[in-house]
């Protein structure tokens, strides 16, 4: 048996939707797994020089967690990880590892549960739901946690492309969360709620003008901007190049820009602005992913 997993990058928050929404992106990590006599992990691509190749690897830990929940131990396997999602970038590399490991374990056990079934354990392993939910389900996903548990709802949106720019600094989500205020004033709460509601409507309708007004945030971006050298310049450059809306992707430092057209020029303009601020930057133009994690099982290899 050989199992192949493809799991998308994700951009969480989308401005005001802090911890409450995320979008899956067509930039994928791939994992291939087959039985072996002992755990063997090979890693190519992003993070190949940094990620552990033993039981502490995040993909392995997530797979082991699901086996454990089902009352068994992780069987010995050979894992080949081909990573395209940059680490500590705000593009959901850690959520992709968690979702990839869980989907792999589920397929190995021959279970055919829908991806939603993994949402709870994925959130527990990742700490917040807004990257794992779109990585599982694809598209734009709204998430909430309340007294009765987790809720995830996929919002239908038109196909669109996203321009991404990643300056050459790393930001740990943990550090970026510590910068945030514990309390918001009532007028800021109202600002957030009203902007999130408009943002969802703008995405659904593909209304770029409204998206530009709605993707504004007072909860985390003003605090996190300081972690991103050249932030102001890159946002201004993206807008000057035709972006309707720009946000910090997740906890950063990547920026995500939304526009009806001209994505390559927007990405290039953001990179040039970062470089003027003294930081090299990488760029991608990606489609929104509507499939979420994908599993292929090749029997009897
Ligand atoms: N909602 C999380 C945060 C996403 O902004 O901290 C992290 O990618």
Boltz pocket constraint, residues with backbone or C-beta under 6 A from the ligand:
constraints:
  - pocket:
      binder: B
      contacts: [[A, 12], [A, 13], [A, 18], [A, 19], [A, 20], [A, 90], [A, 92], [A, 128], [A, 130], [A, 131], [A, 173], [A, 176], [A, 177], [A, 220], [A, 249], [A, 250], [A, 251]]
      max_distance: 6.0
